[in-house]
Amino acid sequence: MDDHLEDREFQDVLRLIAPGTELRTALARIINSKHGSLIVVGDSDEVLALVNGGVELDSDFTAPMLFQVAKMDGAVVLDESLSKIRFANAHLVPDPSISTKEAGPRHRTAERVAKQTGRLVIAVSERMEIVTIYKDDWSHVILSVRVLISKASQALQTLEKYKTRLDQVSATLTALEFEDMVSLHDAINVLQRAEMMQRIYNEIEVYLAELGTEGRLIQLQLEELMSGVERERRNVIRDYRLEGGGKSLEAVERSLARLSDEELLQLTSIAQALGYSGAHDELDRNVSPRGYRILDRIPRLPASVVEKLVKNFKTFRNIMMASEKVLDDVEGVGRARARAIKEGLRHIAESSVVERYV
């Protein structure tokens, strides 16, 4: 997947022409009528400077109206808010020195206009019956709803497999944390799976942006599968980033995001993102969690209290071994909450044993 596909601006562009929008309805009519078309979204000074001739309409934008004016040979210029059709049958004259990889005159013009003005330009191919969008330096062919649903469904199946594996390694990590037997390898296993899921999620989000109203069912499935994954990922980072390594949570997240898919398969690369040296033998070293991950699972325990507990006790083992009275002494805890923490930890420990060994 190209780098721009994860860009939020790109996804916003896809939503403008997704099924359920007026613009997509007009494009479907243009394709079905076997017509080609060139449409510019935006009437900035840079765009208008390229307009040579044509008919200035300044009429309300609707799908039927756009379909009618698109039958003319020239380009159509819409305003930025997609409320007005400014020009029809316009001849666009972009700078011919701008490089283009396209062969046909319509698509060559579309690419050059997009590069020169930074505006969204849509080219409908008359012979191939496909829609290509251009903006700045990128282009993208709009896929059919059927193809998009197929791709999104395949990605969902992959995500479901990763979720099953994430649940397994997460349960193992929980049991090991209570036994104080965690290796760096164990923690990175969880972080790796969560990061992989995040990347598949980003891919499906692009499909959903392009699917528009046709992607509602996939959106519901995606939300269910990703429930809690982001919190798990961030809590593992909080618990296991190297103490004194100088890398904040945000810095670790940026380091992980920079890893290629191939690098993400290497546990040593993830160790480096957490602030460790990345040596293979380092993966076997024993590490102690700070407690964010487990404490986050205790109901109605505020994040501010979690922070104070971690700051006061330093490691999860110290929190686990502390008596109710010692917990009560921490600011913001109190007797009732101290009892709830001990009961919550006991319940999580018992559940982790069942999940791991039964």
Summary of the structure (lengths in Angstrom):
residues: 358
radius of gyration: 27.3
end to end distance: 40.2
largest distance: 83.2
contacts: 1119
relative contact order: 0.09
helix: 60%
strand: 12%
